[in-house]
Structure formats: C-alpha cells, structure tokens
Amino acid sequence: MSDPYKTGMFKGLNPYVKKKPLKGKIIVVLDGKYEQRGLKLIVQPSRGIRVGEVHELIITDEQRGPGDVVNRIAYVGFFEVKESAVIVVGDEVKINGKVIGKIAGYDETHMPNHYNIVVNAPGLVTGNEMGIELDSEIVIG
C-alpha cells in the first residue's frame, strides 16, 4: 500500500476537519542560529504526537513546506508533550499565548529520538532571544 501523501492523493485537500491542539511545556531553551542547516522536511504534512514525547522546535524565515530543504534556522527549544494530538503543516505555534509562527514541516534527522518541528516565522529568533523560560506553555493547532 502506498503513502497517500507521496502519491499526491490529498493534493489540495485538507482532510483534518476537527482536531484538538497539542499542549506541552518547554523543558530546554536553546540559543543558536545556522545559515546552512540542511534540514529535509518529510512530505507528510501531519504527525501524531504522544503524551510524554520530547520534540525540538526550530524556526526558519524561509518559506518552506513538506518535501523542501531548510537551511536558515534558529533553535527555540525542546518541549514535552502533555496532551497528545495530531499536528499539521500550517498549525499556529504559541508559546505562553504568543504566536511564534506556523508549522512548515518535520525533519527526521534525530528519529526515533525526536522530531525537528520546523516553524515558518518572519525572522530568525532563538528561544533565548524570545525570553522563553523553562515550563513555558506551548500549544500547537
């Protein structure tokens, strides 16, 4: 059986009619930027994320999406999932109620340890530069 996203079955169609937001807490704040990171976003626009998992949040100011390569990045931090959910490209990402951007896609470099969740934002700002603190609330979707 083939992957419906790789075959273009859902092209132009958003099957996610209703979904709950992912909720979590920041457990590591990061401070670093790279011009040539080379993150390869997978073609799938969604990921099921479970309670207790830890994932990394990365910002890019490049307008990229599933299947693209992202080079310009700023590290935000790692978060622990408190409520499971399905997250989808285009979902808003909020930290302490402030929108920092929208999901661009997912890089699997470090799987099965964690996803790099890449967020489109207007500028490259690290978690430290944003003033994010440990235990800050993150909501996606």
Secondary structure, 3 states (H helix, E strand, C coil): CCCCCCCCCCCCCCCCCCCCCEEEEEEEECCCEECCCCEEECCCCEEEECCCCEEEEEEECCCCCCCCEECCEEEEEEEEEEECEEEECCCEEEECCEEEEEEEEEECCCCCCCCEEEEECCCCCCHHHHCCCCCCEEEEC
